[in-house]
Amino acid sequence: MLIAEPQGNRIDAFTAERGSAYNCPHCKGEVVLKKGPKVVHHFAHKSPKTYTWAKGETRAHMEAKALLAKAFSERGLWAEMEFIVKSLPNDRRADVMAWSPNENQIAFELQHTAIGREEIEARASSYASAGIAQIWIPFISANVWKDGTPRSGGWFVERYSPRDFERWVHGFAQGNGMWMYDPNDKAFWLGHLAGHQTYVEESTWYSEGGEENFSGGFWKYSKRYKELTLEGPFKAEDLRIKVTKRKAYYKSGHRWPAGRIASFVPADAIKPAKTLAEK
């Protein structure tokens, strides 16, 4: 974890110093500050580890949270890593929580590992019921770069097998694409999923009565594979936040709650405000 509480106050591992006493913000158990040239600064529960909050968190996940929070803070937004929303069930913890100038909360969920459909739908519903805007950002796997090819300044994968929660995230964005994070280059890409067609080879066979039968010879949409198109890359400091509203929707076993959703917008895509002479 990146956040601890010395004497009831929140502090991040990057500004914390060794020698002080730190406690977990959730279980209040004692945690140890870990710092070194080869590890991301973080806090860890003392052994024996009997608590699972932040268990198994990867270095890439911690780096992504710190990167986003730093980018928001540097342009004047208030942002906190591992922010606990105590009004939500089980004290839901947002990877990064940012506050817009009008003090609206925006939760950023960086999803490095797969998450079950029921869990992501429950978390999203909790944020929506609390009036918190949310964005879910899957990590890009190494297979995307291995299986894809450059296209129009971006990247294209003809046969991509999206994880179930990625299908949910793509649907949550209402056709605007899902933002994804590349942990190797520490950059963001806008991903679009589209149907992938496979060709069913033509075949013939004879029935017991000697009648010739035909099958195949046509294209059909694959249930497993999609085409993935990526636009980017974009650095965190070059992205701005846009918040819109969506209606509740249900399709193919996926449920999306009504609420406020957040997305990134490249800074160079934002039109400058018109002057009085231009209006």
VMD Tcl script that draws the C-alpha trace (Angstrom):
set ca {
  {0.00 0.00 0.00}
  {1.11 3.58 -0.62}
  {-0.73 5.30 2.23}
  {-0.39 4.91 6.02}
  {-1.50 6.83 9.10}
  {1.06 8.25 11.52}
  {-0.91 9.37 14.58}
  {-4.19 9.44 12.67}
  {-2.97 11.52 9.71}
  {-2.55 10.28 6.14}
  {0.91 10.17 4.59}
  {2.25 8.61 1.40}
  {5.27 6.37 1.21}
  {7.19 8.85 -0.96}
  {7.26 11.57 1.71}
  {7.34 9.30 4.78}
  {10.59 8.80 6.67}
  {11.96 5.69 8.35}
  {11.89 5.53 12.11}
  {8.31 6.71 12.66}
  {5.37 4.52 13.65}
  {2.82 3.93 10.89}
  {-0.55 2.20 10.89}
  {-2.78 0.74 8.19}
  {-5.66 3.15 7.41}
  {-8.12 0.25 7.40}
  {-7.22 -2.34 10.07}
  {-5.09 0.11 12.14}
  {-2.41 -2.57 12.42}
  {1.26 -1.61 12.38}
  {2.91 -1.32 8.96}
  {6.54 -0.95 7.92}
  {7.90 1.59 5.45}
  {9.74 -0.06 2.54}
  {12.14 2.11 0.54}
  {14.93 1.24 -1.83}
  {16.35 1.83 -5.32}
  {14.74 -1.31 -6.72}
  {11.31 -1.16 -5.12}
  {8.42 1.28 -5.20}
  {8.23 3.07 -1.87}
  {5.35 1.46 0.01}
  {4.05 0.25 3.35}
  {3.67 -3.42 4.27}
  {1.96 -5.14 7.18}
  {4.28 -6.65 9.75}
  {4.68 -10.43 9.78}
  {2.85 -12.64 10.36}
  {0.59 -11.21 7.65}
  {-2.97 -11.97 8.66}
  {-4.64 -9.12 6.82}
  {-5.48 -9.16 3.11}
  {-6.05 -5.45 2.39}
  {-3.76 -4.61 -0.57}
  {-2.44 -8.19 -0.52}
  {-0.66 -9.22 -3.73}
  {-0.50 -5.69 -5.08}
  {2.02 -5.44 -7.89}
  {4.76 -2.90 -8.40}
  {3.14 -1.83 -11.67}
  {-0.15 -1.15 -9.88}
  {1.51 1.01 -7.23}
  {3.49 2.90 -9.88}
  {0.31 3.62 -11.86}
  {-1.48 5.05 -8.83}
  {1.45 7.29 -7.94}
  {1.81 8.44 -11.56}
  {-1.85 9.49 -11.84}
  {-1.96 11.23 -8.47}
  {1.22 13.16 -9.27}
  {-0.09 14.27 -12.68}
  {-3.34 15.55 -11.16}
  {-1.60 17.35 -8.30}
  {0.86 19.08 -10.62}
  {-1.98 20.75 -12.49}
  {-3.74 21.97 -9.37}
  {-6.26 19.21 -8.66}
  {-6.58 17.71 -5.22}
  {-5.83 13.99 -5.50}
  {-5.28 11.20 -3.00}
  {-4.11 7.63 -3.48}
  {-5.94 4.74 -1.83}
  {-8.74 7.00 -0.65}
  {-11.27 5.25 1.59}
  {-14.91 6.13 0.90}
  {-16.39 5.29 4.28}
  {-19.96 5.77 3.08}
  {-19.61 2.79 0.73}
  {-19.93 -0.91 1.67}
  {-16.78 -2.40 3.24}
  {-15.11 1.03 3.25}
  {-14.45 0.96 -0.49}
  {-10.97 2.21 -1.36}
  {-10.42 4.06 -4.64}
  {-6.99 3.61 -6.22}
  {-6.92 7.37 -6.83}
  {-9.59 9.89 -5.88}
  {-9.48 13.34 -7.47}
  {-11.62 16.39 -6.85}
  {-12.65 18.66 -9.70}
  {-12.69 22.46 -9.20}
  {-16.40 22.24 -8.30}
  {-15.48 19.63 -5.66}
  {-17.02 16.64 -7.43}
  {-15.31 13.36 -6.60}
  {-13.83 11.22 -9.38}
  {-12.65 7.68 -8.61}
  {-9.94 6.11 -10.77}
  {-9.75 2.32 -10.66}
  {-6.61 0.84 -12.24}
  {-7.32 -2.83 -12.87}
  {-4.09 -4.81 -13.21}
  {-5.59 -8.24 -12.57}
  {-8.87 -9.79 -13.65}
  {-11.94 -9.02 -11.58}
  {-15.22 -10.94 -11.53}
  {-18.27 -9.51 -13.22}
  {-20.35 -9.45 -10.03}
  {-17.60 -7.65 -8.11}
  {-17.00 -4.91 -10.67}
  {-20.76 -4.36 -11.06}
  {-21.17 -4.11 -7.27}
  {-18.31 -1.63 -6.95}
  {-19.59 0.47 -9.83}
  {-23.09 0.53 -8.35}
  {-21.66 1.68 -5.01}
  {-19.82 4.58 -6.62}
  {-22.90 5.50 -8.64}
  {-25.19 5.48 -5.60}
  {-22.75 7.77 -3.77}
  {-22.73 10.24 -6.68}
  {-19.03 9.62 -7.38}
  {-17.89 9.73 -11.00}
  {-15.78 6.72 -11.95}
  {-13.41 5.42 -14.60}
  {-12.07 1.87 -14.85}
  {-8.69 1.44 -16.54}
  {-7.52 -2.08 -17.49}
  {-3.79 -2.76 -17.87}
  {-2.55 -3.74 -21.32}
  {-1.06 -7.23 -21.40}
  {2.21 -8.05 -23.18}
  {0.28 -10.20 -25.69}
  {-1.26 -7.07 -27.18}
  {2.13 -5.91 -28.43}
  {3.18 -9.43 -29.45}
  {0.01 -10.18 -31.44}
  {-0.67 -6.75 -32.93}
  {0.68 -4.45 -35.63}
  {1.01 -0.67 -36.06}
  {-1.94 1.05 -37.70}
  {-2.53 4.77 -38.39}
  {-0.21 5.88 -35.66}
  {-1.79 3.48 -33.17}
  {-1.93 -0.28 -32.71}
  {-4.24 -3.01 -34.01}
  {-4.89 -6.56 -32.80}
  {-7.06 -8.59 -35.18}
  {-7.77 -11.47 -32.77}
  {-8.00 -10.18 -29.22}
  {-9.63 -12.19 -26.45}
  {-10.90 -9.58 -23.98}
  {-11.34 -10.52 -20.36}
  {-14.93 -10.38 -19.19}
  {-14.38 -7.29 -17.08}
  {-12.82 -5.53 -20.11}
  {-16.03 -6.17 -22.04}
  {-17.87 -4.58 -19.11}
  {-15.55 -1.56 -19.02}
  {-15.91 -1.05 -22.77}
  {-19.70 -1.16 -22.46}
  {-19.64 1.19 -19.46}
  {-18.02 3.86 -21.64}
  {-21.06 3.83 -23.97}
  {-19.14 3.44 -27.22}
  {-16.49 6.04 -26.40}
  {-13.77 3.44 -25.94}
  {-12.01 2.29 -22.79}
  {-8.81 3.86 -21.55}
  {-6.04 1.32 -20.94}
  {-2.65 1.59 -19.26}
  {0.68 0.24 -20.52}
  {2.85 -0.47 -17.44}
  {6.04 -0.79 -19.51}
  {5.98 2.68 -21.07}
  {3.79 4.16 -18.29}
  {1.42 5.52 -20.92}
  {-2.31 5.45 -21.63}
  {-4.10 4.26 -24.76}
  {-7.71 4.60 -25.87}
  {-9.00 1.17 -26.84}
  {-11.96 0.25 -29.06}
  {-13.40 -3.25 -29.37}
  {-15.15 -4.33 -32.56}
  {-16.55 -7.62 -33.84}
  {-14.13 -10.17 -35.25}
  {-15.28 -12.38 -38.11}
  {-14.02 -15.89 -38.71}
  {-14.51 -17.95 -41.85}
  {-16.25 -21.32 -41.55}
  {-14.70 -23.60 -44.16}
  {-17.06 -25.32 -46.56}
  {-17.49 -29.05 -46.07}
  {-19.58 -31.80 -47.64}
  {-20.69 -35.22 -46.45}
  {-23.13 -37.94 -47.46}
  {-25.96 -39.25 -45.34}
  {-26.69 -42.95 -44.98}
  {-29.17 -42.65 -47.84}
  {-26.50 -41.26 -50.16}
  {-27.75 -37.66 -50.03}
  {-25.01 -35.05 -50.30}
  {-24.98 -32.38 -47.58}
  {-23.21 -29.03 -47.45}
  {-22.06 -26.84 -44.56}
  {-19.87 -23.80 -43.99}
  {-18.64 -21.47 -46.67}
  {-19.57 -18.31 -44.77}
  {-18.26 -15.73 -42.32}
  {-19.55 -15.41 -38.76}
  {-18.81 -13.21 -35.78}
  {-16.67 -14.84 -33.12}
  {-17.99 -15.03 -29.56}
  {-14.51 -15.22 -28.09}
  {-12.45 -12.79 -30.17}
  {-12.74 -9.08 -30.84}
  {-10.69 -6.65 -32.87}
  {-8.81 -4.21 -30.64}
  {-7.73 -0.81 -31.93}
  {-5.55 1.37 -29.70}
  {-5.06 5.12 -30.08}
  {-2.04 6.61 -28.40}
  {0.19 6.62 -26.49}
  {-0.62 9.47 -24.12}
  {1.27 10.52 -21.00}
  {-0.76 11.22 -17.85}
  {0.22 14.89 -17.86}
  {-1.23 15.28 -21.38}
  {-4.70 14.03 -20.44}
  {-7.63 15.98 -19.03}
  {-10.74 14.65 -17.30}
  {-14.25 14.75 -18.74}
  {-17.34 13.70 -16.75}
  {-20.67 12.72 -18.32}
  {-23.80 10.88 -17.23}
  {-25.10 7.53 -18.37}
  {-28.37 5.62 -18.00}
  {-28.70 2.17 -16.48}
  {-28.47 -0.59 -19.06}
  {-28.50 -4.38 -19.24}
  {-27.21 -6.52 -22.10}
  {-25.79 -10.02 -22.56}
  {-25.52 -10.63 -18.84}
  {-23.77 -7.32 -18.11}
  {-25.32 -4.61 -15.97}
  {-24.24 -0.98 -16.02}
  {-25.61 1.41 -13.37}
  {-26.92 4.88 -14.02}
  {-24.49 7.50 -12.81}
  {-21.58 9.75 -13.61}
  {-18.72 8.34 -15.66}
  {-15.30 9.86 -16.22}
  {-13.04 9.69 -19.23}
  {-9.77 11.16 -20.41}
  {-9.48 13.75 -23.16}
  {-6.10 14.53 -24.76}
  {-5.14 18.10 -23.93}
  {-4.46 18.96 -27.58}
  {-8.00 17.86 -28.49}
  {-9.61 20.50 -26.25}
  {-10.64 23.60 -28.17}
  {-9.47 26.85 -26.56}
  {-12.17 29.11 -25.19}
  {-13.30 31.81 -27.62}
  {-12.39 35.40 -26.93}
  {-15.11 38.05 -26.66}
  {-14.32 39.13 -30.21}
  {-14.83 35.59 -31.52}
  {-18.12 34.88 -29.75}
}
mol new
graphics top color blue
foreach p $ca { graphics top sphere $p radius 0.5 }
foreach p [lrange $ca 0 end-1] q [lrange $ca 1 end] { graphics top cylinder $p $q radius 0.2 }
display resetview
